[in-house]
Amino acid sequence: GIALGNAPTDGIVIRGFFDVHTHMTGTHNPGQPIYVSRAAGKISTMQPSGSGNFVRIIGHCGTTAKVVYFNPQNGWVELAP
């Protein structure tokens, strides 16, 4: 999930639209997949490619800039070392 604030009472997005503000790296293009990033607290439009990294699509870019549809896939792939 994506934390909506600092306190547990702020909530967590399990699935839905979220404005990622400055928490996304890469270029936002509607429909483009987004991935878990190695940078702490970030998501990325760039697919991980390094040895030993995990590739998991966690959603897609929405039609509004910096807004994504968060809906993580159940599976992932580990890239060979």
mmCIF file of the N, C-alpha and C atoms, coordinates in Angstrom:
data_MODEL
# 
_entry.id   MODEL 
# 
loop_
_atom_site.group_PDB 
_atom_site.id 
_atom_site.type_symbol 
_atom_site.label_atom_id 
_atom_site.label_alt_id 
_atom_site.label_comp_id 
_atom_site.label_asym_id 
_atom_site.label_entity_id 
_atom_site.label_seq_id 
_atom_site.pdbx_PDB_ins_code 
_atom_site.Cartn_x 
_atom_site.Cartn_y 
_atom_site.Cartn_z 
_atom_site.occupancy 
_atom_site.B_iso_or_equiv 
_atom_site.pdbx_formal_charge 
_atom_site.auth_seq_id 
_atom_site.auth_comp_id 
_atom_site.auth_asym_id 
_atom_site.auth_atom_id 
_atom_site.pdbx_PDB_model_num 
ATOM 1   N N  . GLY A 1 1  ? 0.811  -1.186  0.000   1.00 0.00 ? 1  GLY A N  1 
ATOM 2   C CA . GLY A 1 1  ? 0.000  0.000   0.000   1.00 0.00 ? 1  GLY A CA 1 
ATOM 3   C C  . GLY A 1 1  ? 0.862  1.260   0.000   1.00 0.00 ? 1  GLY A C  1 
ATOM 4   N N  . ILE A 1 2  ? 0.213  2.381   -0.226  1.00 0.00 ? 2  ILE A N  1 
ATOM 5   C CA . ILE A 1 2  ? 0.871  3.692   -0.188  1.00 0.00 ? 2  ILE A CA 1 
ATOM 6   C C  . ILE A 1 2  ? 0.330  4.448   1.013   1.00 0.00 ? 2  ILE A C  1 
ATOM 7   N N  . ALA A 1 3  ? 1.217  4.836   1.932   1.00 0.00 ? 3  ALA A N  1 
ATOM 8   C CA . ALA A 1 3  ? 0.813  5.585   3.116   1.00 0.00 ? 3  ALA A CA 1 
ATOM 9   C C  . ALA A 1 3  ? 0.343  6.978   2.721   1.00 0.00 ? 3  ALA A C  1 
ATOM 10  N N  . LEU A 1 4  ? -0.764 7.420   3.307   1.00 0.00 ? 4  LEU A N  1 
ATOM 11  C CA . LEU A 1 4  ? -1.327 8.732   3.002   1.00 0.00 ? 4  LEU A CA 1 
ATOM 12  C C  . LEU A 1 4  ? -0.841 9.822   3.941   1.00 0.00 ? 4  LEU A C  1 
ATOM 13  N N  . GLY A 1 5  ? -0.013 9.481   4.890   1.00 0.00 ? 5  GLY A N  1 
ATOM 14  C CA . GLY A 1 5  ? 0.505  10.471  5.835   1.00 0.00 ? 5  GLY A CA 1 
ATOM 15  C C  . GLY A 1 5  ? 1.468  9.819   6.788   1.00 0.00 ? 5  GLY A C  1 
ATOM 16  N N  . ASN A 1 6  ? 1.704  10.486  7.901   1.00 0.00 ? 6  ASN A N  1 
ATOM 17  C CA . ASN A 1 6  ? 2.657  9.977   8.889   1.00 0.00 ? 6  ASN A CA 1 
ATOM 18  C C  . ASN A 1 6  ? 2.011  9.109   9.962   1.00 0.00 ? 6  ASN A C  1 
ATOM 19  N N  . ALA A 1 7  ? 0.738  9.363   10.237  1.00 0.00 ? 7  ALA A N  1 
ATOM 20  C CA . ALA A 1 7  ? 0.067  8.628   11.306  1.00 0.00 ? 7  ALA A CA 1 
ATOM 21  C C  . ALA A 1 7  ? -0.747 7.473   10.728  1.00 0.00 ? 7  ALA A C  1 
ATOM 22  N N  . PRO A 1 8  ? -0.882 6.391   11.484  1.00 0.00 ? 8  PRO A N  1 
ATOM 23  C CA . PRO A 1 8  ? -1.702 5.273   10.998  1.00 0.00 ? 8  PRO A CA 1 
ATOM 24  C C  . PRO A 1 8  ? -3.137 5.694   10.678  1.00 0.00 ? 8  PRO A C  1 
ATOM 25  N N  . THR A 1 9  ? -3.641 6.707   11.355  1.00 0.00 ? 9  THR A N  1 
ATOM 26  C CA . THR A 1 9  ? -5.017 7.161   11.118  1.00 0.00 ? 9  THR A CA 1 
ATOM 27  C C  . THR A 1 9  ? -5.164 7.889   9.784   1.00 0.00 ? 9  THR A C  1 
ATOM 28  N N  . ASP A 1 10 ? -4.048 8.253   9.119   1.00 0.00 ? 10 ASP A N  1 
ATOM 29  C CA . ASP A 1 10 ? -4.115 8.925   7.817   1.00 0.00 ? 10 ASP A CA 1 
ATOM 30  C C  . ASP A 1 10 ? -4.553 7.968   6.717   1.00 0.00 ? 10 ASP A C  1 
ATOM 31  N N  . GLY A 1 11 ? -4.339 6.677   6.898   1.00 0.00 ? 11 GLY A N  1 
ATOM 32  C CA . GLY A 1 11 ? -4.795 5.676   5.956   1.00 0.00 ? 11 GLY A CA 1 
ATOM 33  C C  . GLY A 1 11 ? -3.737 5.196   4.978   1.00 0.00 ? 11 GLY A C  1 
ATOM 34  N N  . ILE A 1 12 ? -4.117 4.181   4.211   1.00 0.00 ? 12 ILE A N  1 
ATOM 35  C CA . ILE A 1 12 ? -3.235 3.567   3.221   1.00 0.00 ? 12 ILE A CA 1 
ATOM 36  C C  . ILE A 1 12 ? -4.057 3.274   1.963   1.00 0.00 ? 12 ILE A C  1 
ATOM 37  N N  . VAL A 1 13 ? -3.491 3.605   0.799   1.00 0.00 ? 13 VAL A N  1 
ATOM 38  C CA . VAL A 1 13 ? -4.137 3.272   -0.472  1.00 0.00 ? 13 VAL A CA 1 
ATOM 39  C C  . VAL A 1 13 ? -3.770 1.827   -0.797  1.00 0.00 ? 13 VAL A C  1 
ATOM 40  N N  . ILE A 1 14 ? -4.762 0.972   -0.923  1.00 0.00 ? 14 ILE A N  1 
ATOM 41  C CA . ILE A 1 14 ? -4.545 -0.420  -1.305  1.00 0.00 ? 14 ILE A CA 1 
ATOM 42  C C  . ILE A 1 14 ? -4.659 -0.544  -2.824  1.00 0.00 ? 14 ILE A C  1 
ATOM 43  N N  . ARG A 1 15 ? -5.607 0.186   -3.396  1.00 0.00 ? 15 ARG A N  1 
ATOM 44  C CA . ARG A 1 15 ? -5.803 0.240   -4.841  1.00 0.00 ? 15 ARG A CA 1 
ATOM 45  C C  . ARG A 1 15 ? -6.581 1.517   -5.140  1.00 0.00 ? 15 ARG A C  1 
ATOM 46  N N  . GLY A 1 16 ? -6.083 2.292   -6.093  1.00 0.00 ? 16 GLY A N  1 
ATOM 47  C CA . GLY A 1 16 ? -6.792 3.509   -6.478  1.00 0.00 ? 16 GLY A CA 1 
ATOM 48  C C  . GLY A 1 16 ? -5.846 4.573   -6.999  1.00 0.00 ? 16 GLY A C  1 
ATOM 49  N N  . PHE A 1 17 ? -6.408 5.733   -7.273  1.00 0.00 ? 17 PHE A N  1 
ATOM 50  C CA . PHE A 1 17 ? -5.627 6.843   -7.808  1.00 0.00 ? 17 PHE A CA 1 
ATOM 51  C C  . PHE A 1 17 ? -4.897 7.566   -6.693  1.00 0.00 ? 17 PHE A C  1 
ATOM 52  N N  . PHE A 1 18 ? -3.660 8.003   -7.000  1.00 0.00 ? 18 PHE A N  1 
ATOM 53  C CA . PHE A 1 18 ? -2.825 8.675   -6.007  1.00 0.00 ? 18 PHE A CA 1 
ATOM 54  C C  . PHE A 1 18 ? -1.952 9.701   -6.711  1.00 0.00 ? 18 PHE A C  1 
ATOM 55  N N  . ASP A 1 19 ? -1.877 10.903  -6.153  1.00 0.00 ? 19 ASP A N  1 
ATOM 56  C CA . ASP A 1 19 ? -0.999 11.961  -6.675  1.00 0.00 ? 19 ASP A CA 1 
ATOM 57  C C  . ASP A 1 19 ? 0.370  11.758  -6.041  1.00 0.00 ? 19 ASP A C  1 
ATOM 58  N N  . VAL A 1 20 ? 1.339  11.361  -6.863  1.00 0.00 ? 20 VAL A N  1 
ATOM 59  C CA . VAL A 1 20 ? 2.655  10.995  -6.350  1.00 0.00 ? 20 VAL A CA 1 
ATOM 60  C C  . VAL A 1 20 ? 3.582  12.184  -6.090  1.00 0.00 ? 20 VAL A C  1 
ATOM 61  N N  . HIS A 1 21 ? 3.152  13.396  -6.423  1.00 0.00 ? 21 HIS A N  1 
ATOM 62  C CA . HIS A 1 21 ? 3.935  14.620  -6.194  1.00 0.00 ? 21 HIS A CA 1 
ATOM 63  C C  . HIS A 1 21 ? 5.377  14.436  -6.664  1.00 0.00 ? 21 HIS A C  1 
ATOM 64  N N  . THR A 1 22 ? 6.295  14.445  -5.709  1.00 0.00 ? 22 THR A N  1 
ATOM 65  C CA . THR A 1 22 ? 7.723  14.309  -6.013  1.00 0.00 ? 22 THR A CA 1 
ATOM 66  C C  . THR A 1 22 ? 8.237  12.896  -5.740  1.00 0.00 ? 22 THR A C  1 
ATOM 67  N N  . HIS A 1 23 ? 7.324  11.950  -5.530  1.00 0.00 ? 23 HIS A N  1 
ATOM 68  C CA . HIS A 1 23 ? 7.729  10.588  -5.171  1.00 0.00 ? 23 HIS A CA 1 
ATOM 69  C C  . HIS A 1 23 ? 7.902  9.674   -6.378  1.00 0.00 ? 23 HIS A C  1 
ATOM 70  N N  . MET A 1 24 ? 7.904  10.251  -7.590  1.00 0.00 ? 24 MET A N  1 
ATOM 71  C CA . MET A 1 24 ? 8.067  9.446   -8.798  1.00 0.00 ? 24 MET A CA 1 
ATOM 72  C C  . MET A 1 24 ? 9.267  9.939   -9.599  1.00 0.00 ? 24 MET A C  1 
ATOM 73  N N  . THR A 1 25 ? 10.032 8.989   -10.130 1.00 0.00 ? 25 THR A N  1 
ATOM 74  C CA . THR A 1 25 ? 11.126 9.337   -11.032 1.00 0.00 ? 25 THR A CA 1 
ATOM 75  C C  . THR A 1 25 ? 10.770 8.852   -12.430 1.00 0.00 ? 25 THR A C  1 
ATOM 76  N N  . GLY A 1 26 ? 11.312 9.520   -13.432 1.00 0.00 ? 26 GLY A N  1 
ATOM 77  C CA . GLY A 1 26 ? 11.021 9.166   -14.814 1.00 0.00 ? 26 GLY A CA 1 
ATOM 78  C C  . GLY A 1 26 ? 9.943  10.069  -15.390 1.00 0.00 ? 26 GLY A C  1 
ATOM 79  N N  . THR A 1 27 ? 9.637  9.862   -16.654 1.00 0.00 ? 27 THR A N  1 
ATOM 80  C CA . THR A 1 27 ? 8.673  10.684  -17.372 1.00 0.00 ? 27 THR A CA 1 
ATOM 81  C C  . THR A 1 27 ? 7.278  10.083  -17.281 1.00 0.00 ? 27 THR A C  1 
ATOM 82  N N  . HIS A 1 28 ? 6.313  10.923  -16.908 1.00 0.00 ? 28 HIS A N  1 
ATOM 83  C CA . HIS A 1 28 ? 4.920  10.498  -16.776 1.00 0.00 ? 28 HIS A CA 1 
ATOM 84  C C  . HIS A 1 28 ? 4.252  10.495  -18.147 1.00 0.00 ? 28 HIS A C  1 
ATOM 85  N N  . ASN A 1 29 ? 3.817  9.324   -18.605 1.00 0.00 ? 29 ASN A N  1 
ATOM 86  C CA . ASN A 1 29 ? 3.061  9.172   -19.853 1.00 0.00 ? 29 ASN A CA 1 
ATOM 87  C C  . ASN A 1 29 ? 1.820  8.344   -19.548 1.00 0.00 ? 29 ASN A C  1 
ATOM 88  N N  . PRO A 1 30 ? 0.622  8.862   -19.844 1.00 0.00 ? 30 PRO A N  1 
ATOM 89  C CA . PRO A 1 30 ? -0.604 8.118   -19.534 1.00 0.00 ? 30 PRO A CA 1 
ATOM 90  C C  . PRO A 1 30 ? -0.568 6.671   -20.021 1.00 0.00 ? 30 PRO A C  1 
ATOM 91  N N  . GLY A 1 31 ? -0.934 5.750   -19.131 1.00 0.00 ? 31 GLY A N  1 
ATOM 92  C CA . GLY A 1 31 ? -0.967 4.326   -19.442 1.00 0.00 ? 31 GLY A CA 1 
ATOM 93  C C  . GLY A 1 31 ? 0.341  3.598   -19.223 1.00 0.00 ? 31 GLY A C  1 
ATOM 94  N N  . GLN A 1 32 ? 1.410  4.333   -19.020 1.00 0.00 ? 32 GLN A N  1 
ATOM 95  C CA . GLN A 1 32 ? 2.733  3.718   -18.831 1.00 0.00 ? 32 GLN A CA 1 
ATOM 96  C C  . GLN A 1 32 ? 2.798  3.004   -17.479 1.00 0.00 ? 32 GLN A C  1 
ATOM 97  N N  . PRO A 1 33 ? 3.400  1.803   -17.443 1.00 0.00 ? 33 PRO A N  1 
ATOM 98  C CA . PRO A 1 33 ? 3.537  1.105   -16.163 1.00 0.00 ? 33 PRO A CA 1 
ATOM 99  C C  . PRO A 1 33 ? 4.492  1.836   -15.218 1.00 0.00 ? 33 PRO A C  1 
ATOM 100 N N  . ILE A 1 34 ? 4.246  1.666   -13.931 1.00 0.00 ? 34 ILE A N  1 
ATOM 101 C CA . ILE A 1 34 ? 5.155  2.190   -12.900 1.00 0.00 ? 34 ILE A CA 1 
ATOM 102 C C  . ILE A 1 34 ? 5.655  1.009   -12.077 1.00 0.00 ? 34 ILE A C  1 
ATOM 103 N N  . TYR A 1 35 ? 6.854  1.175   -11.534 1.00 0.00 ? 35 TYR A N  1 
ATOM 104 C CA . TYR A 1 35 ? 7.546  0.091   -10.841 1.00 0.00 ? 35 TYR A CA 1 
ATOM 105 C C  . TYR A 1 35 ? 8.027  0.560   -9.473  1.00 0.00 ? 35 TYR A C  1 
ATOM 106 N N  . VAL A 1 36 ? 8.314  -0.420  -8.601  1.00 0.00 ? 36 VAL A N  1 
ATOM 107 C CA . VAL A 1 36 ? 8.993  -0.128  -7.348  1.00 0.00 ? 36 VAL A CA 1 
ATOM 108 C C  . VAL A 1 36 ? 10.382 0.370   -7.712  1.00 0.00 ? 36 VAL A C  1 
ATOM 109 N N  . SER A 1 37 ? 10.845 1.416   -7.039  1.00 0.00 ? 37 SER A N  1 
ATOM 110 C CA . SER A 1 37 ? 12.163 1.968   -7.310  1.00 0.00 ? 37 SER A CA 1 
ATOM 111 C C  . SER A 1 37 ? 13.115 1.606   -6.184  1.00 0.00 ? 37 SER A C  1 
ATOM 112 N N  . ARG A 1 38 ? 14.406 1.558   -6.500  1.00 0.00 ? 38 ARG A N  1 
ATOM 113 C CA . ARG A 1 38 ? 15.414 1.303   -5.458  1.00 0.00 ? 38 ARG A CA 1 
ATOM 114 C C  . ARG A 1 38 ? 15.625 2.525   -4.586  1.00 0.00 ? 38 ARG A C  1 
ATOM 115 N N  . ALA A 1 39 ? 15.245 3.713   -5.077  1.00 0.00 ? 39 ALA A N  1 
ATOM 116 C CA . ALA A 1 39 ? 15.366 4.934   -4.284  1.00 0.00 ? 39 ALA A CA 1 
ATOM 117 C C  . ALA A 1 39 ? 14.298 4.912   -3.195  1.00 0.00 ? 39 ALA A C  1 
ATOM 118 N N  . ALA A 1 40 ? 14.689 5.159   -1.980  1.00 0.00 ? 40 ALA A N  1 
ATOM 119 C CA . ALA A 1 40 ? 13.774 5.092   -0.850  1.00 0.00 ? 40 ALA A CA 1 
ATOM 120 C C  . ALA A 1 40 ? 12.563 6.005   -1.049  1.00 0.00 ? 40 ALA A C  1 
ATOM 121 N N  . GLY A 1 41 ? 11.380 5.440   -0.873  1.00 0.00 ? 41 GLY A N  1 
ATOM 122 C CA . GLY A 1 41 ? 10.155 6.210   -0.948  1.00 0.00 ? 41 GLY A CA 1 
ATOM 123 C C  . GLY A 1 41 ? 9.753  6.644   -2.350  1.00 0.00 ? 41 GLY A C  1 
ATOM 124 N N  . LYS A 1 42 ? 10.325 6.042   -3.380  1.00 0.00 ? 42 LYS A N  1 
ATOM 125 C CA . LYS A 1 42 ? 10.047 6.463   -4.759  1.00 0.00 ? 42 LYS A CA 1 
ATOM 126 C C  . LYS A 1 42 ? 9.436  5.323   -5.566  1.00 0.00 ? 42 LYS A C  1 
ATOM 127 N N  . ILE A 1 43 ? 8.697  5.727   -6.602  1.00 0.00 ? 43 ILE A N  1 
ATOM 128 C CA . ILE A 1 43 ? 8.268  4.806   -7.638  1.00 0.00 ? 43 ILE A CA 1 
ATOM 129 C C  . ILE A 1 43 ? 8.863  5.331   -8.931  1.00 0.00 ? 43 ILE A C  1 
ATOM 130 N N  . SER A 1 44 ? 8.880  4.515   -9.962  1.00 0.00 ? 44 SER A N  1 
ATOM 131 C CA . SER A 1 44 ? 9.566  4.917   -11.177 1.00 0.00 ? 44 SER A CA 1 
ATOM 132 C C  . SER A 1 44 ? 8.850  4.418   -12.424 1.00 0.00 ? 44 SER A C  1 
ATOM 133 N N  . THR A 1 45 ? 8.979  5.175   -13.495 1.00 0.00 ? 45 THR A N  1 
ATOM 134 C CA . THR A 1 45 ? 8.476  4.707   -14.787 1.00 0.00 ? 45 THR A CA 1 
ATOM 135 C C  . THR A 1 45 ? 9.548  3.903   -15.511 1.00 0.00 ? 45 THR A C  1 
ATOM 136 N N  . MET A 1 46 ? 10.712 3.822   -14.927 1.00 0.00 ? 46 MET A N  1 
ATOM 137 C CA . MET A 1 46 ? 11.815 3.072   -15.533 1.00 0.00 ? 46 MET A CA 1 
ATOM 138 C C  . MET A 1 46 ? 11.887 1.675   -14.919 1.00 0.00 ? 46 MET A C  1 
ATOM 139 N N  . GLN A 1 47 ? 11.806 0.648   -15.758 1.00 0.00 ? 47 GLN A N  1 
ATOM 140 C CA . GLN A 1 47 ? 11.850 -0.732  -15.281 1.00 0.00 ? 47 GLN A CA 1 
ATOM 141 C C  . GLN A 1 47 ? 13.229 -1.037  -14.712 1.00 0.00 ? 47 GLN A C  1 
ATOM 142 N N  . PRO A 1 48 ? 13.310 -1.639  -13.512 1.00 0.00 ? 48 PRO A N  1 
ATOM 143 C CA . PRO A 1 48 ? 14.605 -2.025  -12.962 1.00 0.00 ? 48 PRO A CA 1 
ATOM 144 C C  . PRO A 1 48 ? 15.331 -2.962  -13.929 1.00 0.00 ? 48 PRO A C  1 
ATOM 145 N N  . SER A 1 49 ? 16.647 -2.807  -14.011 1.00 0.00 ? 49 SER A N  1 
ATOM 146 C CA . SER A 1 49 ? 17.393 -3.636  -14.958 1.00 0.00 ? 49 SER A CA 1 
ATOM 147 C C  . SER A 1 49 ? 18.655 -4.241  -14.359 1.00 0.00 ? 49 SER A C  1 
ATOM 148 N N  . GLY A 1 50 ? 18.990 -3.875  -13.149 1.00 0.00 ? 50 GLY A N  1 
ATOM 149 C CA . GLY A 1 50 ? 20.221 -4.355  -12.541 1.00 0.00 ? 50 GLY A CA 1 
ATOM 150 C C  . GLY A 1 50 ? 20.138 -5.787  -12.046 1.00 0.00 ? 50 GLY A C  1 
ATOM 151 N N  . SER A 1 51 ? 21.254 -6.448  -12.050 1.00 0.00 ? 51 SER A N  1 
ATOM 152 C CA . SER A 1 51 ? 21.375 -7.811  -11.561 1.00 0.00 ? 51 SER A CA 1 
ATOM 153 C C  . SER A 1 51 ? 20.841 -7.918  -10.135 1.00 0.00 ? 51 SER A C  1 
ATOM 154 N N  . GLY A 1 52 ? 19.981 -8.889  -9.904  1.00 0.00 ? 52 GLY A N  1 
ATOM 155 C CA . GLY A 1 52 ? 19.436 -9.117  -8.570  1.00 0.00 ? 52 GLY A CA 1 
ATOM 156 C C  . GLY A 1 52 ? 18.252 -8.237  -8.214  1.00 0.00 ? 52 GLY A C  1 
ATOM 157 N N  . ASN A 1 53 ? 17.889 -7.285  -9.081  1.00 0.00 ? 53 ASN A N  1 
ATOM 158 C CA . ASN A 1 53 ? 16.723 -6.438  -8.825  1.00 0.00 ? 53 ASN A CA 1 
ATOM 159 C C  . ASN A 1 53 ? 15.442 -7.227  -9.067  1.00 0.00 ? 53 ASN A C  1 
ATOM 160 N N  . PHE A 1 54 ? 14.369 -6.761  -8.475  1.00 0.00 ? 54 PHE A N  1 
ATOM 161 C CA . PHE A 1 54 ? 13.050 -7.335  -8.694  1.00 0.00 ? 54 PHE A CA 1 
ATOM 162 C C  . PHE A 1 54 ? 12.256 -6.404  -9.590  1.00 0.00 ? 54 PHE A C  1 
ATOM 163 N N  . VAL A 1 55 ? 11.510 -6.966  -10.553 1.00 0.00 ? 55 VAL A N  1 
ATOM 164 C CA . VAL A 1 55 ? 10.665 -6.186  -11.442 1.00 0.00 ? 55 VAL A CA 1 
ATOM 165 C C  . VAL A 1 55 ? 9.220  -6.496  -11.071 1.00 0.00 ? 55 VAL A C  1 
ATOM 166 N N  . ARG A 1 56 ? 8.487  -5.461  -10.666 1.00 0.00 ? 56 ARG A N  1 
ATOM 167 C CA . ARG A 1 56 ? 7.078  -5.629  -10.307 1.00 0.00 ? 56 ARG A CA 1 
ATOM 168 C C  . ARG A 1 56 ? 6.335  -4.377  -10.722 1.00 0.00 ? 56 ARG A C  1 
ATOM 169 N N  . ILE A 1 57 ? 5.330  -4.535  -11.570 1.00 0.00 ? 57 ILE A N  1 
ATOM 170 C CA . ILE A 1 57 ? 4.489  -3.399  -11.947 1.00 0.00 ? 57 ILE A CA 1 
ATOM 171 C C  . ILE A 1 57 ? 3.527  -3.134  -10.799 1.00 0.00 ? 57 ILE A C  1 
ATOM 172 N N  . ILE A 1 58 ? 3.507  -1.891  -10.330 1.00 0.00 ? 58 ILE A N  1 
ATOM 173 C CA . ILE A 1 58 ? 2.644  -1.549  -9.198  1.00 0.00 ? 58 ILE A CA 1 
ATOM 174 C C  . ILE A 1 58 ? 1.483  -0.651  -9.605  1.00 0.00 ? 58 ILE A C  1 
ATOM 175 N N  . GLY A 1 59 ? 1.390  -0.338  -10.889 1.00 0.00 ? 59 GLY A N  1 
ATOM 176 C CA . GLY A 1 59 ? 0.284  0.486   -11.364 1.00 0.00 ? 59 GLY A CA 1 
ATOM 177 C C  . GLY A 1 59 ? 0.616  1.106   -12.700 1.00 0.00 ? 59 GLY A C  1 
ATOM 178 N N  . HIS A 1 60 ? -0.135 2.138   -13.049 1.00 0.00 ? 60 HIS A N  1 
ATOM 179 C CA . HIS A 1 60 ? 0.051  2.811   -14.333 1.00 0.00 ? 60 HIS A CA 1 
ATOM 180 C C  . HIS A 1 60 ? -0.162 4.313   -14.171 1.00 0.00 ? 60 HIS A C  1 
ATOM 181 N N  . CYS A 1 61 ? 0.494  5.095   -15.019 1.00 0.00 ? 61 CYS A N  1 
ATOM 182 C CA . CYS A 1 61 ? 0.321  6.538   -15.025 1.00 0.00 ? 61 CYS A CA 1 
ATOM 183 C C  . CYS A 1 61 ? -1.102 6.873   -15.479 1.00 0.00 ? 61 CYS A C  1 
ATOM 184 N N  . GLY A 1 62 ? -1.702 7.837   -14.812 1.00 0.00 ? 62 GLY A N  1 
ATOM 185 C CA . GLY A 1 62 ? -3.032 8.299   -15.190 1.00 0.00 ? 62 GLY A CA 1 
ATOM 186 C C  . GLY A 1 62 ? -2.954 9.397   -16.235 1.00 0.00 ? 62 GLY A C  1 
ATOM 187 N N  . THR A 1 63 ? -4.094 9.952   -16.596 1.00 0.00 ? 63 THR A N  1 
ATOM 188 C CA . THR A 1 63 ? -4.133 10.999  -17.618 1.00 0.00 ? 63 THR A CA 1 
ATOM 189 C C  . THR A 1 63 ? -3.759 12.368  -17.061 1.00 0.00 ? 63 THR A C  1 
ATOM 190 N N  . THR A 1 64 ? -3.790 12.543  -15.751 1.00 0.00 ? 64 THR A N  1 
ATOM 191 C CA . THR A 1 64 ? -3.377 13.782  -15.104 1.00 0.00 ? 64 THR A CA 1 
ATOM 192 C C  . THR A 1 64 ? -1.924 13.645  -14.654 1.00 0.00 ? 64 THR A C  1 
ATOM 193 N N  . ALA A 1 65 ? -1.116 14.669  -14.906 1.00 0.00 ? 65 ALA A N  1 
ATOM 194 C CA . ALA A 1 65 ? 0.306  14.628  -14.548 1.00 0.00 ? 65 ALA A CA 1 
ATOM 195 C C  . ALA A 1 65 ? 0.507  14.260  -13.086 1.00 0.00 ? 65 ALA A C  1 
ATOM 196 N N  . LYS A 1 66 ? 1.430  13.344  -12.850 1.00 0.00 ? 66 LYS A N  1 
ATOM 197 C CA . LYS A 1 66 ? 1.836  12.878  -11.517 1.00 0.00 ? 66 LYS A CA 1 
ATOM 198 C C  . LYS A 1 66 ? 0.745  12.131  -10.760 1.00 0.00 ? 66 LYS A C  1 
ATOM 199 N N  . VAL A 1 67 ? -0.344 11.776  -11.423 1.00 0.00 ? 67 VAL A N  1 
ATOM 200 C CA . VAL A 1 67 ? -1.377 10.948  -10.805 1.00 0.00 ? 67 VAL A CA 1 
ATOM 201 C C  . VAL A 1 67 ? -1.257 9.553   -11.392 1.00 0.00 ? 67 VAL A C  1 
ATOM 202 N N  . VAL A 1 68 ? -1.195 8.559   -10.511 1.00 0.00 ? 68 VAL A N  1 
ATOM 203 C CA . VAL A 1 68 ? -1.061 7.173   -10.944 1.00 0.00 ? 68 VAL A CA 1 
ATOM 204 C C  . VAL A 1 68 ? -2.236 6.353   -10.430 1.00 0.00 ? 68 VAL A C  1 
ATOM 205 N N  . TYR A 1 69 ? -2.509 5.254   -11.121 1.00 0.00 ? 69 TYR A N  1 
ATOM 206 C CA . TYR A 1 69 ? -3.466 4.285   -10.616 1.00 0.00 ? 69 TYR A CA 1 
ATOM 207 C C  . TYR A 1 69 ? -2.654 3.180   -9.972  1.00 0.00 ? 69 TYR A C  1 
ATOM 208 N N  . PHE A 1 70 ? -2.705 3.094   -8.658  1.00 0.00 ? 70 PHE A N  1 
ATOM 209 C CA . PHE A 1 70 ? -1.944 2.122   -7.887  1.00 0.00 ? 70 PHE A CA 1 
ATOM 210 C C  . PHE A 1 70 ? -2.752 0.833   -7.813  1.00 0.00 ? 70 PHE A C  1 
ATOM 211 N N  . ASN A 1 71 ? -2.204 -0.244  -8.375  1.00 0.00 ? 71 ASN A N  1 
ATOM 212 C CA . ASN A 1 71 ? -2.853 -1.550  -8.372  1.00 0.00 ? 71 ASN A CA 1 
ATOM 213 C C  . ASN A 1 71 ? -1.765 -2.603  -8.602  1.00 0.00 ? 71 ASN A C  1 
ATOM 214 N N  . PRO A 1 72 ? -1.003 -2.939  -7.562  1.00 0.00 ? 72 PRO A N  1 
ATOM 215 C CA . PRO A 1 72 ? 0.146  -3.832  -7.722  1.00 0.00 ? 72 PRO A CA 1 
ATOM 216 C C  . PRO A 1 72 ? -0.220 -5.211  -8.264  1.00 0.00 ? 72 PRO A C  1 
ATOM 217 N N  . GLN A 1 73 ? 0.622  -5.694  -9.187  1.00 0.00 ? 73 GLN A N  1 
ATOM 218 C CA . GLN A 1 73 ? 0.462  -7.058  -9.684  1.00 0.00 ? 73 GLN A CA 1 
ATOM 219 C C  . GLN A 1 73 ? 0.846  -8.039  -8.586  1.00 0.00 ? 73 GLN A C  1 
ATOM 220 N N  . ASN A 1 74 ? 0.312  -9.232  -8.670  1.00 0.00 ? 74 ASN A N  1 
ATOM 221 C CA . ASN A 1 74 ? 0.603  -10.252 -7.657  1.00 0.00 ? 74 ASN A CA 1 
ATOM 222 C C  . ASN A 1 74 ? 1.986  -10.862 -7.801  1.00 0.00 ? 74 ASN A C  1 
ATOM 223 N N  . GLY A 1 75 ? 2.542  -10.855 -9.001  1.00 0.00 ? 75 GLY A N  1 
ATOM 224 C CA . GLY A 1 75 ? 3.826  -11.512 -9.228  1.00 0.00 ? 75 GLY A CA 1 
ATOM 225 C C  . GLY A 1 75 ? 4.940  -10.529 -9.517  1.00 0.00 ? 75 GLY A C  1 
ATOM 226 N N  . TRP A 1 76 ? 6.161  -11.038 -9.508  1.00 0.00 ? 76 TRP A N  1 
ATOM 227 C CA . TRP A 1 76 ? 7.339  -10.249 -9.837  1.00 0.00 ? 76 TRP A CA 1 
ATOM 228 C C  . TRP A 1 76 ? 8.397  -11.187 -10.393 1.00 0.00 ? 76 TRP A C  1 
ATOM 229 N N  . VAL A 1 77 ? 9.448  -10.590 -10.961 1.00 0.00 ? 77 VAL A N  1 
ATOM 230 C CA . VAL A 1 77 ? 10.544 -11.356 -11.546 1.00 0.00 ? 77 VAL A CA 1 
ATOM 231 C C  . VAL A 1 77 ? 11.844 -10.837 -10.949 1.00 0.00 ? 77 VAL A C  1 
ATOM 232 N N  . GLU A 1 78 ? 12.714 -11.745 -10.504 1.00 0.00 ? 78 GLU A N  1 
ATOM 233 C CA . GLU A 1 78 ? 14.039 -11.342 -10.046 1.00 0.00 ? 78 GLU A CA 1 
ATOM 234 C C  . GLU A 1 78 ? 15.001 -11.498 -11.212 1.00 0.00 ? 78 GLU A C  1 
ATOM 235 N N  . LEU A 1 79 ? 15.750 -10.438 -11.497 1.00 0.00 ? 79 LEU A N  1 
ATOM 236 C CA . LEU A 1 79 ? 16.722 -10.477 -12.593 1.00 0.00 ? 79 LEU A CA 1 
ATOM 237 C C  . LEU A 1 79 ? 17.957 -11.263 -12.158 1.00 0.00 ? 79 LEU A C  1 
ATOM 238 N N  . ALA A 1 80 ? 18.435 -12.104 -13.033 1.00 0.00 ? 80 ALA A N  1 
ATOM 239 C CA . ALA A 1 80 ? 19.562 -12.982 -12.721 1.00 0.00 ? 80 ALA A CA 1 
ATOM 240 C C  . ALA A 1 80 ? 20.821 -12.191 -12.382 1.00 0.00 ? 80 ALA A C  1 
ATOM 241 N N  . PRO A 1 81 ? 21.586 -12.681 -11.407 1.00 0.00 ? 81 PRO A N  1 
ATOM 242 C CA . PRO A 1 81 ? 22.851 -12.005 -11.038 1.00 0.00 ? 81 PRO A CA 1 
ATOM 243 C C  . PRO A 1 81 ? 23.899 -12.142 -12.118 1.00 0.00 ? 81 PRO A C  1 
# 
